[in-house]
Each structure stands twice: as structure tokens, then as C-alpha cells.
């Protein structure tokens, strides 16, 4: 009696240690017939059992895949032709003798149908395997592409974030640059206004100096005219004995007698002082013009730093020497002589004016700013009271030793203020021209 599950290789019924092929044959096989040991059979899992294939199905699947792909239509055409031949033979059966041959034809037709069925099952299995492979490949490729797209999206998002941060930084820097530009513009306008104000002040100062020069010229012309109109008014000349800022007391009778005789001397001295002032103003104006020209050449369009200036700056006091002042006083006392009342011609007066002006200018140029050797300069951090309290004994001894000038009369006199050498040599009497002293002080400062 045939078995229900015959082996595909030995055709013996499979009862123990067998496996069913999941390929196109769908047959049972002994483990020994497929070269599988009992240990390996025990280790096989359920999923492997459900997908197990015999050796022939594995070979057929590997060969048929190429054959089906290359020639799928030829086998089908051959099988269809064989089936049609069997049908023709069955229809053409007329003799009863041919009934014997009908069994053979039926067996051939069954075999052809079985072969066709097997081929169709194999093709179906191959197509399902190929479909599963394609779906798995599509799934893997889809996942890979999805990962790539996600990575690209993340990179793009990071780039967008960096660009936004950069844009915000650029906007902040632009605002700072605009604020800095506004500040620089304001500082530039302020500098221009300051320079314009300085130029205006300098122009006003120059105009004032020009007006003063014109006034001095007019006074000189008036003095010359008055001198030409009254040439015979010179009789006796009044001499002043000066000690820097102190004048010796003169008897009132002599002052009354010599008041009319001293007009000529005062005119000469006024003219000399006016001429010296004129020269000083001209020199100061030239110096100011040169200074303005040098400043104009040095000024840049865009200065690097603001120039800080202060109009109320304190000026340091000039240093002076008591010994030098006493020497001048002594020389003035020795050289004091009363001039005779003689008539002086106009030509002699002009020559005397020119000579005195030249002498004054020469003396002014020859004087030096350095103090004498026996002087003691005052320190910067030392006040005048401390300086005199410290050195008063030295100056007293020096005046007693060299000049014999320390008397009760001199001690009772008020303290005199230092003056420049030009003011010590040229005496300016009290008259109607004393109002120009302020202009001289401005020019010298």
C-alpha cells in the first residue's frame, strides 16, 4: 500500500525526522537524504522550517529565474502544442481498436498537464520571490532616502539659524555704525563752529589793532602839527628823578616855575613813546599775521583730537631781582642833570627823536631775560611771602654793602611792583596820552 508522504529522493514514506519542501515540488524528504544531521535538524527554528527548500528546488529556482526571464514564452508554446495534439488524437478516435492507445494518450496528457502545472507553480514562486525582493529593496531605498532628506532638512535648518543670527548681528552693527556716524558728524560741526569762532575773534583783534595803529598815527600827526605851530615854546626842561615806580619829591616852587618850561620835553617824550608803541604794534601785528598763516597751514580738515583751551588761564608772575632794580636806581640818580633852557630847532628835535627811538629799540633788543648772578629765583611751589621772609636778610646785607640804600625813608616806602626793562628806561609822564597804556599792555601780553 503506497504511503501518504513519500520521500522525494528515495520514495519511502516519511514518518520521523523529515522536512517538507516549501518550493515548487511540495514534497517530503528525509533529513539524511538531504545531508542534514539530527543535531542540525534539532537546531532548525520554525521560521527556517517554513521557508526550507530541497536541493533540487534551490537549483531550479536559481536556473529558472534566468530561463524564465530569457525564454518565458517558448516553454508555454511547446506545452500548448503538445496539449492540442493530444486533443486532436482523442477527437479523431473512430475505430475501437484505437481505445488501447487512448490510455497512453491520456497518460501523456496528464504528464503534460502536470509538467505545465509545475512550470506555472515555479514561475509563480519565482515571481513572488522577486516581488518580495523588490519590495524589500524599495523599502530599504525609501528608508535611506528618508534619512538623507531628514539630514538635508536638519542642515538647511541649521544654515537658516546661522543666517538669521548673522543678519541680526549685521543689523546691530549697522545701527552702531549709524550712531557713530551721527556722533562724528556732530563733533565735526562743533569743531567747525569752534574754528569759525576763533577766526572771528582773531579778526576782531586784528581790526582793533588796526584801529589803534590809526589812532596812534593821528596822534603823531597832531603832535607834529602842534610842534610846528609852536616851535619857540621850549625854555627849560623838567627832569624827573625816577626809582622804577617812585619819584622824588620836588619843591612846589620849582614845579610852578618849570611847569611852562616842561611842555617841550613832554611833547618829545610823548613822541618817543608813541613811536616806540607804533613799532611794537607793527611788530606784534606782523607776528600775529605770521602766526595765523602758520596755523592756517597746520590746520587739517579733520582734526584727530579736540583742542582744549581756557581763556581764564593764570599766568605766572615774572621773576625780578632787587639788586638789579637798585643798580638802575643808583645809575639814574648819578646821571640826573638839569638841562639848560635853550632854544632847540625843529631839525634838532627831529634828529633827537629819531636817535632816541633807535636807542630805545637797540636797548630793548640788547636786554636779556636771564637774571644776574647774585639773584635768587623763586621756586614754583613757594609763595612770595615765604620767599621774602627767607631771603630778606640777604637782600638787606647786599643793599647795605653795595649801595648803602637801606634807610628809614626807603623802608617806609610802599612795596613797588616789577616792571619790564622797557618801561624802566622810558619814563611816561602823567598827561593826556596815559590812556594808551592799556593798549601797550594788551600788545605785550
GUTORDO-295659 format. One record per residue (C-alpha): residue in one letter; x, y, z; residue number from 1. Coordinates in pm, 1 decimal. Example, Ala and Ser with C-alpha at 12.3 -4.5 7.8 and 13.67 -1.06 7.14 Angstrom:
2
resn_east_north_up_resi
A_1230.0_-450.0_780.0_1
S_1367.0_-106.0_714.0_2
END
This chain:
445
resn_east_north_up_resi
X_0.0_0.0_0.0_1
X_150.7_329.3_-104.6_2
X_245.9_576.3_171.1_3
X_83.2_915.0_215.0_4
X_409.0_1116.7_231.1_5
X_667.6_951.8_6.9_6
X_1026.7_1086.7_5.5_7
X_1119.7_1289.9_-298.7_8
X_1454.3_1113.1_-337.5_9
X_1404.8_751.8_-208.9_10
X_1019.7_733.7_-242.8_11
X_996.5_580.2_106.4_12
X_728.3_706.9_340.4_13
X_844.3_979.7_577.1_14
X_741.2_926.0_936.7_15
X_1022.3_1062.9_1157.2_16
X_1292.6_1329.7_1114.4_17
X_1151.4_1465.4_792.2_18
X_1110.3_1803.7_628.5_19
X_861.0_1940.4_381.5_20
X_989.5_2141.4_87.0_21
X_829.8_2480.6_50.4_22
X_946.5_2508.4_-307.7_23
X_762.7_2419.0_-627.8_24
X_778.5_2038.7_-564.1_25
X_597.1_2049.4_-226.8_26
X_736.2_1700.7_-127.4_27
X_857.4_1545.2_196.7_28
X_1223.4_1446.1_238.1_29
X_1424.2_1256.1_492.4_30
X_1689.7_1461.6_673.9_31
X_1951.6_1202.4_583.3_32
X_1852.3_1218.1_213.1_33
X_1917.9_1597.7_219.0_34
X_2251.8_1554.3_408.0_35
X_2115.8_1709.3_731.7_36
X_2228.4_1560.8_1065.2_37
X_1997.2_1511.8_1360.9_38
X_2182.7_1780.8_1562.5_39
X_2137.1_2032.3_1280.4_40
X_1772.7_1926.3_1246.7_41
X_1711.5_1995.5_1616.3_42
X_1869.8_2343.1_1587.7_43
X_1641.6_2448.5_1296.7_44
X_1377.4_2703.7_1404.1_45
X_1013.4_2722.6_1296.2_46
X_1071.9_3014.7_1060.7_47
X_1352.3_2823.0_887.7_48
X_1127.2_2515.9_859.2_49
X_851.1_2723.7_696.8_50
X_1097.6_2858.6_437.9_51
X_1303.7_2542.1_382.5_52
X_1366.9_2417.6_27.3_53
X_1513.8_2098.1_-111.5_54
X_1831.8_2084.5_-313.6_55
X_1654.2_2040.1_-648.3_56
X_1418.2_2335.0_-586.8_57
X_1710.4_2553.8_-488.9_58
X_1891.9_2460.9_-812.9_59
X_1575.3_2500.5_-1022.0_60
X_1497.9_2839.6_-865.4_61
X_1848.6_2958.2_-946.3_62
X_1835.5_2828.5_-1305.7_63
X_1470.4_2900.0_-1377.5_64
X_1494.4_3259.5_-1279.6_65
X_1735.0_3316.6_-1567.6_66
X_1540.6_3088.8_-1802.9_67
X_1205.8_3244.4_-1721.3_68
X_1346.7_3586.1_-1773.2_69
X_1509.0_3489.2_-2104.6_70
X_1259.1_3242.3_-2256.0_71
X_921.6_3250.6_-2076.5_72
X_713.3_3212.1_-2391.5_73
X_888.6_2915.7_-2562.2_74
X_803.1_2659.9_-2289.5_75
X_444.9_2771.1_-2277.0_76
X_413.8_2743.0_-2654.1_77
X_559.9_2388.4_-2656.3_78
X_324.3_2270.7_-2380.9_79
X_28.0_2425.9_-2555.6_80
X_120.8_2248.7_-2878.5_81
X_150.3_1910.7_-2702.5_82
X_-191.5_1954.5_-2537.1_83
X_-350.9_2039.8_-2872.1_84
X_-201.4_1729.2_-3028.5_85
X_-348.8_1513.0_-2750.4_86
X_-690.3_1674.5_-2803.7_87
X_-674.0_1608.7_-3176.4_88
X_-587.8_1246.3_-3120.2_89
X_-882.6_1199.5_-2879.8_90
X_-1126.9_1361.7_-3124.3_91
X_-1001.9_1158.1_-3417.0_92
X_-1066.8_822.0_-3245.4_93
X_-1311.1_627.8_-3477.3_94
X_-1203.5_263.5_-3452.9_95
X_-1248.7_58.7_-3132.4_96
X_-902.0_-76.7_-3185.3_97
X_-765.4_262.7_-3100.7_98
X_-910.0_251.9_-2749.3_99
X_-591.6_90.7_-2625.7_100
X_-393.0_379.1_-2748.5_101
X_-628.7_623.3_-2574.4_102
X_-489.0_529.9_-2232.3_103
X_-142.4_616.2_-2344.3_104
X_-273.3_941.6_-2478.8_105
X_-443.5_1017.0_-2150.1_106
X_-123.3_939.0_-1961.4_107
X_69.6_1166.6_-2194.2_108
X_-189.6_1441.5_-2149.2_109
X_-174.1_1403.8_-1769.7_110
X_202.4_1419.2_-1773.3_111
X_185.9_1729.3_-1994.3_112
X_-63.6_1892.7_-1761.6_113
X_143.6_1804.6_-1455.1_114
X_454.1_1948.3_-1620.1_115
X_264.9_2262.4_-1712.3_116
X_129.8_2289.2_-1359.9_117
X_478.6_2250.4_-1214.2_118
X_615.6_2514.7_-1450.6_119
X_336.9_2752.6_-1358.7_120
X_393.6_2693.5_-986.8_121
X_765.3_2756.0_-1025.9_122
X_701.7_3073.7_-1225.0_123
X_456.7_3189.8_-960.5_124
X_704.4_3119.0_-682.0_125
X_982.7_3296.8_-867.7_126
X_763.9_3595.3_-928.6_127
X_660.3_3610.2_-562.3_128
X_1026.8_3589.8_-453.8_129
X_1121.1_3856.9_-698.1_130
X_830.8_4071.7_-581.7_131
X_934.1_4029.4_-215.8_132
X_1293.1_4117.6_-302.7_133
X_1179.2_4424.0_-491.8_134
X_951.4_4534.6_-208.6_135
X_1233.3_4488.5_42.2_136
X_1471.6_4678.7_-181.7_137
X_1214.3_4955.4_-224.3_138
X_1161.0_4968.5_149.0_139
X_1535.2_4994.6_217.1_140
X_1583.4_5258.5_-50.1_141
X_1284.3_5452.6_83.2_142
X_1426.3_5448.6_435.3_143
X_1768.6_5556.7_308.9_144
X_1620.1_5838.9_106.5_145
X_1407.9_5942.6_403.0_146
X_1716.9_5954.2_624.6_147
X_1902.6_6157.1_361.9_148
X_1616.3_6402.0_327.2_149
X_1590.0_6440.6_705.6_150
X_1964.6_6506.1_728.5_151
X_1939.4_6764.3_449.0_152
X_1645.1_6929.8_624.6_153
X_1841.6_6948.3_950.7_154
X_2140.7_7101.1_770.2_155
X_1917.8_7355.4_598.8_156
X_1754.7_7446.3_930.3_157
X_2096.9_7495.8_1093.1_158
X_2206.8_7710.4_798.8_159
X_1889.0_7917.9_827.4_160
X_1954.0_7967.0_1200.1_161
X_2312.1_8077.8_1138.0_162
X_2197.1_8315.1_864.8_163
X_1933.2_8464.0_1093.5_164
X_2192.1_8516.7_1369.3_165
X_2430.6_8674.9_1119.7_166
X_2154.2_8900.8_992.2_167
X_2073.1_9013.9_1347.2_168
X_2441.6_9085.0_1417.8_169
X_2474.3_9281.1_1094.7_170
X_2164.9_9483.2_1181.5_171
X_2308.5_9566.6_1524.3_172
X_2645.2_9663.9_1375.3_173
X_2464.9_9879.9_1119.3_174
X_2275.6_10062.4_1394.2_175
X_2600.8_10117.1_1587.3_176
X_2769.5_10248.3_1272.5_177
X_2481.5_10490.2_1212.1_178
X_2502.9_10615.9_1571.4_179
X_2880.7_10657.2_1541.4_180
X_2833.9_10843.9_1214.8_181
X_2585.3_11081.5_1379.6_182
X_2826.2_11142.1_1667.9_183
X_3118.0_11207.5_1434.1_184
X_2902.2_11441.1_1229.8_185
X_2803.6_11638.3_1540.2_186
X_3166.0_11657.4_1657.5_187
X_3270.2_11772.7_1310.2_188
X_3010.2_12051.7_1312.0_189
X_3114.1_12152.2_1663.7_190
X_3478.9_12169.7_1557.2_191
X_3390.1_12378.0_1254.1_192
X_3190.5_12616.8_1473.3_193
X_3477.0_12642.1_1724.4_194
X_3727.8_12718.9_1449.2_195
X_3493.2_12976.3_1299.3_196
X_3452.7_13144.0_1638.8_197
X_3830.2_13151.7_1686.1_198
X_3873.2_13303.3_1339.8_199
X_3614.1_13569.2_1419.5_200
X_3783.1_13655.8_1747.3_201
X_4120.1_13683.1_1574.9_202
X_3972.1_13900.9_1301.5_203
X_3819.3_14128.7_1564.3_204
X_4154.3_14150.2_1744.2_205
X_4330.6_14242.0_1418.9_206
X_4069.7_14507.2_1345.2_207
X_4115.0_14653.1_1694.2_208
X_4491.3_14661.1_1646.2_209
X_4448.6_14836.5_1312.0_210
X_4219.0_15095.9_1473.9_211
X_4473.5_15157.3_1749.5_212
X_4750.9_15197.4_1491.3_213
X_4540.1_15450.1_1303.0_214
X_4473.5_15638.4_1625.9_215
X_4844.6_15644.2_1703.8_216
X_4918.0_15778.0_1354.7_217
X_4662.2_16053.5_1402.5_218
X_4807.6_16146.2_1743.1_219
X_5156.0_16159.2_1591.4_220
X_5035.2_16389.3_1315.3_221
X_4863.0_16615.1_1565.3_222
X_5175.6_16632.5_1781.5_223
X_5394.5_16717.1_1484.8_224
X_5149.8_16983.5_1375.4_225
X_5134.9_17135.7_1725.6_226
X_5513.3_17132.2_1746.2_227
X_5545.8_17304.6_1408.9_228
X_5295.9_17570.4_1514.8_229
X_5474.9_17647.0_1849.7_230
X_5847.6_17592.2_1788.8_231
X_5967.1_17860.2_2039.4_232
X_5795.9_17729.4_2348.5_233
X_6099.9_17533.0_2477.9_234
X_6288.2_17714.7_2758.2_235
X_6372.9_17479.9_3042.8_236
X_6317.9_17109.1_3063.0_237
X_6177.2_16945.8_3368.2_238
X_6376.7_16637.1_3484.7_239
X_6214.2_16359.5_3681.8_240
X_6420.0_16151.5_3918.6_241
X_6274.7_15801.8_3894.3_242
X_6333.7_15492.5_4105.2_243
X_6146.4_15235.9_3900.0_244
X_5799.9_15339.8_4025.0_245
X_5888.2_15605.3_4290.5_246
X_5957.2_15973.7_4215.1_247
X_6148.0_16201.3_4445.5_248
X_5953.5_16485.7_4596.4_249
X_6031.7_16819.5_4424.9_250
X_5977.3_17158.4_4579.1_251
X_5644.2_17315.1_4479.5_252
X_5811.7_17644.4_4381.6_253
X_6029.0_17474.8_4121.4_254
X_5727.0_17287.5_3987.1_255
X_5535.9_17610.2_3943.5_256
X_5833.5_17777.6_3773.1_257
X_5911.0_17488.4_3542.4_258
X_5551.1_17399.7_3450.1_259
X_5560.8_17624.4_3144.5_260
X_5913.2_17516.5_3050.5_261
X_5844.7_17141.8_3053.4_262
X_5590.1_17140.0_2770.2_263
X_5853.1_17078.3_2504.5_264
X_6009.0_16787.1_2695.7_265
X_5672.8_16624.0_2748.2_266
X_5599.5_16652.6_2376.2_267
X_5933.0_16495.8_2289.3_268
X_5881.3_16213.6_2536.3_269
X_5526.6_16160.1_2411.3_270
X_5651.5_16141.1_2055.9_271
X_5925.6_15897.8_2154.2_272
X_5682.2_15678.6_2344.4_273
X_5431.2_15693.1_2056.8_274
X_5694.9_15593.1_1806.2_275
X_5809.9_15303.8_2022.6_276
X_5447.8_15192.8_2066.0_277
X_5393.8_15215.6_1694.9_278
X_5691.9_14993.4_1628.1_279
X_5575.6_14749.5_1891.7_280
X_5223.3_14733.9_1747.1_281
X_5359.2_14684.8_1394.8_282
X_5587.7_14404.8_1512.3_283
X_5305.3_14243.2_1708.6_284
X_5068.2_14264.9_1409.0_285
X_5332.0_14108.8_1182.9_286
X_5390.8_13832.9_1436.9_287
X_5016.0_13770.3_1461.8_288
X_4983.0_13755.3_1082.9_289
X_5268.9_13505.3_1059.4_290
X_5117.9_13304.4_1342.0_291
X_4775.3_13299.3_1173.4_292
X_4937.8_13191.3_846.6_293
X_5125.9_12908.4_1017.2_294
X_4808.2_12799.2_1197.8_295
X_4613.5_12803.7_871.2_296
X_4877.9_12583.4_708.1_297
X_4883.2_12341.2_1001.0_298
X_4504.1_12310.2_1040.7_299
X_4364.8_11989.2_890.9_300
X_4018.0_11927.3_752.3_301
X_3952.1_11651.9_1005.3_302
X_4144.2_11706.9_1332.2_303
X_4233.8_11394.4_1531.3_304
X_4152.0_11534.9_1875.9_305
X_3969.3_11830.3_2023.8_306
X_4182.2_12125.2_2127.2_307
X_4108.9_12226.2_2484.6_308
X_4168.5_12592.4_2556.4_309
X_4094.4_12813.2_2854.2_310
X_4077.0_13191.0_2836.6_311
X_4095.1_13231.3_3213.6_312
X_4434.4_13062.8_3241.3_313
X_4650.4_13209.2_3513.1_314
X_4983.7_13348.8_3409.4_315
X_5290.7_13301.6_3622.8_316
X_5437.6_13608.5_3788.6_317
X_5760.0_13744.6_3646.5_318
X_6077.5_13696.5_3846.4_319
X_6278.1_14004.9_3935.5_320
X_6594.6_14093.4_4123.0_321
X_6612.9_14360.7_4394.4_322
X_6983.0_14417.8_4328.1_323
X_6918.1_14491.7_3960.6_324
X_6646.2_14741.6_4045.1_325
X_6868.7_14919.6_4299.1_326
X_7150.3_14933.3_4045.6_327
X_6916.9_15104.3_3798.6_328
X_6805.5_15347.6_4069.4_329
X_7164.4_15432.1_4156.0_330
X_7261.1_15488.7_3791.8_331
X_6956.0_15712.7_3739.3_332
X_7047.2_15918.4_4048.5_333
X_7406.1_15964.5_3932.7_334
X_7307.1_16061.2_3577.8_335
X_7048.0_16318.3_3690.9_336
X_7137.5_16661.3_3541.5_337
X_6926.7_16974.4_3493.8_338
X_6926.2_17076.4_3126.7_339
X_6972.5_17445.7_3037.3_340
X_6681.5_17639.1_2896.4_341
X_6790.1_17679.8_2539.4_342
X_6611.3_17714.1_2212.8_343
X_6607.2_17383.4_2013.9_344
X_6539.4_17398.1_1644.2_345
X_6297.5_17176.6_1462.0_346
X_6567.8_16981.3_1283.8_347
X_6748.4_16905.7_1612.6_348
X_6424.8_16792.7_1770.0_349
X_6352.2_16551.2_1488.0_350
X_6708.6_16417.3_1498.4_351
X_6680.6_16372.1_1875.9_352
X_6350.7_16188.7_1836.7_353
X_6494.3_15955.1_1574.6_354
X_6810.9_15890.1_1777.8_355
X_6616.8_15822.9_2095.9_356
X_6381.9_15587.0_1918.1_357
X_6676.9_15398.8_1770.7_358
X_6848.1_15384.5_2108.9_359
X_6528.8_15259.9_2272.7_360
X_6485.1_14990.3_2013.1_361
X_6852.4_14891.3_2044.1_362
X_6833.4_14876.3_2421.2_363
X_6517.9_14671.8_2406.7_364
X_6678.1_14424.6_2167.4_365
X_7006.9_14403.5_2365.6_366
X_6845.3_14329.7_2703.4_367
X_6843.7_13963.6_2807.5_368
X_6585.6_13774.7_3005.0_369
X_6835.1_13592.8_3229.7_370
X_6864.5_13730.8_3587.0_371
X_7203.5_13845.7_3730.7_372
X_7434.9_13607.3_3911.3_373
X_7356.5_13734.2_4262.5_374
X_6979.0_13691.0_4218.7_375
X_6781.3_13414.5_4381.5_376
X_6491.0_13276.9_4174.4_377
X_6169.7_13178.4_4347.3_378
X_6052.2_12814.8_4333.8_379
X_5720.0_12725.4_4173.9_380
X_5564.8_12584.5_4488.7_381
X_5686.3_12878.6_4704.0_382
X_5478.5_13190.3_4767.7_383
X_5612.7_13546.4_4756.4_384
X_5575.6_13593.0_5133.4_385
X_5778.3_13279.2_5207.1_386
X_6042.5_13383.4_4953.0_387
X_6087.5_13734.5_5105.9_388
X_6076.0_13601.3_5462.4_389
X_6354.0_13358.3_5375.9_390
X_6583.0_13595.6_5176.7_391
X_6509.4_13941.5_5325.1_392
X_6827.6_13935.9_5537.8_393
X_7040.7_13857.0_5233.2_394
X_6891.4_14143.8_5031.7_395
X_6933.1_14388.8_5322.1_396
X_7301.2_14299.1_5361.9_397
X_7351.7_14318.5_4987.6_398
X_7196.4_14669.4_4962.9_399
X_7392.1_14797.8_5266.6_400
X_7719.3_14655.1_5133.8_401
X_7697.6_14767.6_4770.8_402
X_7451.1_15057.5_4753.1_403
X_7408.5_15196.6_5108.7_404
X_7040.0_15240.4_5035.1_405
X_6875.8_15081.6_5339.9_406
X_6738.2_15381.0_5532.6_407
X_6427.3_15455.6_5729.2_408
X_6294.3_15657.2_5437.3_409
X_6331.6_15363.8_5194.4_410
X_6185.8_15121.5_5447.3_411
X_5881.0_15338.9_5492.4_412
X_5813.1_15349.0_5117.4_413
X_5545.3_15116.3_4978.3_414
X_5648.2_14796.4_4803.3_415
X_5690.0_14857.3_4432.4_416
X_5578.1_14616.3_4162.1_417
X_5817.8_14473.4_3899.9_418
X_5810.0_14623.3_3556.0_419
X_5964.1_14533.0_3224.4_420
X_6305.8_14680.0_3121.1_421
X_6143.4_14889.3_2850.7_422
X_5915.0_15060.3_3099.7_423
X_6208.3_15122.1_3338.8_424
X_6415.5_15308.4_3080.5_425
X_6144.3_15507.2_2903.7_426
X_5956.5_15732.0_3151.3_427
X_5597.5_15813.8_3067.8_428
X_5477.0_16134.1_3236.6_429
X_5121.2_16183.5_3354.6_430
X_4948.3_16362.2_3069.9_431
X_4667.7_16320.4_2822.2_432
X_4839.3_16020.4_2649.1_433
X_4831.7_15790.5_2950.5_434
X_4513.5_15624.9_2824.2_435
X_4720.3_15426.2_2568.8_436
X_4893.4_15223.6_2842.6_437
X_4617.4_14966.0_2826.8_438
X_4679.8_14908.4_2456.8_439
X_5050.8_14857.8_2519.8_440
X_4980.3_14605.3_2793.1_441
X_4745.2_14415.5_2561.9_442
X_5002.7_14410.0_2285.8_443
X_5278.4_14287.9_2515.5_444
X_5064.3_14013.6_2658.7_445
END
